[in-house]
Amino acid sequence: MNSLSLARQFDQQFDALVRSAFAAPVRTAARPGTGFSPAVEVDRDGDDALVRVELPGLTADDVTVELDGDRLVVSGERRDTRERSEGAVRRSEFRYGSFRRALALPTTVGPEAVSATYDAGVLTVRVAGVHAAARPQRIAVTAAPAAAPAADEQPAQEQPAGE
């Protein structure tokens, strides 16, 4: 097996792992030219799920985290203006747009299970206990009671030996 095959196999296994931890992400495409789609990373930390969203240039006030049924929704707006002057030449660059990323959770959770922090351009959302029910549960199997023979199915009488 060559390295390209191994890389593809790893990618497929990783995708399957992410899909098993979370249902397939629901992507909401931004209108062309008006938004962006930030990169999202989903990890498992014990029974908790960790969602990291790259949001460079934003502040905590620019971001909204919501629970919508069994979906975690991260949205916000980027407004970034950069100006630079070199002698008589003035350059400015505007980057702006809204975004919305929604991730399906494997179970419905309450707002008390979700916490979010923003540091150095990365939003980290922890969803506590979302994988707790994912552990296999053993179910006891009991044998069915033996059925009594029907009235017309009497066991055969044994004949004494030598007759």
N, C-alpha and C positions, 0 to 999 in steps of 0.2 A: 504494500500500500504506500503510495507516495505522499509527500507532505501536503499537497493540495487536497487530496482525498481526506486526510486526517483533519485538516482545517475545516473542510465542509462538514464533516461528521461532527466536529466539536461545535460548530455554529448551529447545526440542527439540534444537537442535544441541549445546548444552552437555550435556544429558542423554546424548545419543549419544556425546559425547566421553568422559564419565565411564564409561559402560558399556563403551566400547572399551578404556579403560585398565584397568578392573577389571570383572569380571563384576558383574551386578546385586548390590547389597548384600543380604546375608542379614540380615533384621531379626528379632530375637528380642524379641517384645513382653513387656514386664514385666507381671506380674500386676496387675490394676487396683488402684490405691490403694497399691501397695507399691513401685513403682519409677518410673524415668524413663528417657527415651531421649535421651541427649545429642546435640547437633548434631555432624555429622561433615562435614569438607571434605576432598576428595581432589584433589591436584595432582600434576603431573609436573614433575620437576626433572632434565632431561637423561634419563639412563637410570634414575634413581631415582624412586620414588613417595613422596610426602609425604602423610601422613594426619594431620589435625589434629582433635582432639576437644575440645569445650568442656566443661570440668569445673570450674566455679567452686565454690569452697568445699572442694575436696578437696585432699589432699596426695598426694605421690608414693607413699606407703605404702598409700593407699586404692585404687590402680589396679593391675590386672594386665594385662600384654600377653603373648599367647601365639600361637604358630603351631600350627595344627591342620590338618595336610596342606597344602592349597592355600588355607587361610583364615587371615586375621589376625583375632584375637579380642581385643577390649578389653573388660574387665569390671571391676567394682568395686562399692563401696557408699558411699553418701553418708549421713553422720550429722551433722546440723547442728541445733543447738539455740540459739535466740536468746531472751534474756530482757531485759526492759526494765521498769524501775520508774518510775512517775510518782506520787509521793506515796504514797497508800495503795493505788494500783492497780498490780498486777504483771501484766505480759503476757509470755507465752512462746510461741514458735513452734517447731515441730519440723518439719524436712524430712529425710526419710530414705527410703531405698530402694536397691535394687540395680539394676544395669544390665548389659547385655551387648550389644555390637555386634560383628558379624562381617562382614568384607569378603572376598570371594573375590579371590584374587590371580590374575593371568593365568598365572603359572607357579609351580611349587613352589620355594620358597627355603629355605635353611637358616637357623638362628638367628644365624649370624655375619653375615648380610646385614641384620639388623634392629637398629636402635638407637632408643631412646625417651628423650625428655626432657620434663620437666614444669616449666612456668614460667608464673606469673601466671594460673592457671586453665585453661591450654591444654596438652594433651598432644600432643606432636609425635612421630610415628613415621616414621622413614625406612627404606624398604625398598630397599636398594642393588641396582642392576643388574636390577631386575625388568622393565624395558622394553628391555634390551639386545638380546634376540632379536626384538624387534618391528620391527627395521629390515628392509626388503625385501632379499632375497638374490637376485642374478641367477644363473640357472642356464643353463649353456651348452647350446645346441641344435646338434646335429650332424646332417648330412644322412645319410640311410640310403644304403648302397652300392647302386649300380645293379644290378638283378637281371640275371643272364645269361639270354639267350633260351632257351626250352625247345627240345629236340631237334626237335620237329615244327614249330617256328616259325622256320625258316631264313629269313634275309632274302632278298628277291627278287633274282635275278641280273639285272644290268643287261644289256640287249640293246645290241649295238653299233649306232650310228646308221646309217641307210641300208640296212638289211636288210629 
